[in-house]
Amino acid sequence: MHFAHLRSARADAPVLLVMHGWPHTFALQLDFADLLPDFHVVVPSLPGFAFSTAYAEGPVTEVRLAATMHALMTEVLGYERYLTYGEDVSANVNDLLAGAYPDAVLGIIATHAHFPSVRERADLADTAEREFFDRLAAAGGPDGAYGHVQATRPDTLAAALNDSPGGLLAWLTEKLVEWSDTPPGDPHAVERRISRERILTEAMIYWTTQSIGTSFRPYYEGADQPDEIPPVEVPASVHIQRHEADYPESLARRFYRDLRTFERLPEGGHFAAAEVPDALAARVLAFASSIGAL
């Protein structure tokens, strides 16, 4: 597995695992990691993304990804305890790590807070909670074509994207524009959040490694949320990104049993670590200090 490993000057510095999602790679998290010199920061490339080899056998499930990340941190790197942060594809992995390995996870930072499973959502009684998921479901029709294709015809799409650098760049950039904190109808404004050079770096990593097809595997092979994720008992710091600004606080308080912070970020969309790295780094520092990790 490929990963960046930034070590603090202090041997006893706290450890932070920073996980990416899709369509971005580990590279989009590195500016954020650089802002945390008081931490040992581990920024892995998920299996099948960029320079990391895909799983040879079996599906890419979120439970399996969580087990892999925990093994990386404890067995490969030898850390006994760590903080964790994840986005998008790794948001549920983040929750699973904190819920399944509470003896190793010091605390969890989330900008994509926990979603109940589809089955659990059917039983929601709170009006605000139901309205939040109704809004997401309504948007999923017109905005969800990319996911449907990646989940049903991944290899056909990958063949086209691996044959066309322009097509690959367009496929990736559309999501970076749509999901970032970029004003609708003004796609050029994405560069206020994610620079052109960083977007080109993302596309170049996919192009040179020919890994767009294996990056689709979580969509195709069942990385949808498990029916049940154990509640998180370790300290949690939740900072809601703007595309989910109406996420109900009640959901977070039921799932994160030791919720230290709940706020709605004034800036920053789906890719919070890349879009507002300074703001997120400040919050990580404050959280780590509040639980005695610094």
Buried (B, 14 or more C-beta within 10 A) or exposed (E): BBBBEBEBEEEEBBBBBBBBBBBBBBBBBBBBBEBBBBBBBBBBBBBBBBBBEBBEEEEBBBBBBBBBBBEBBBEEBEBEBBBBBBBBBBBBBBBBBBBBBEEBBBBBBBBBBBBBBEEEBEEBEEEEBBEBBEEBEEEEEEEEEBBEBBBEEBEEBBEEBBEEEEEBBEBBBEBBBBBBBBEEEEBEBBBEBBEEEBBBBBBBBBBEBEBBBBBBBBBBBBBBBBEEBEBBEBBBBBBBBBBBEEBBBEBBEBBBEEBBBBEBBEEBBBBBBBBBBEBBBEBBBEBBEBBEBB
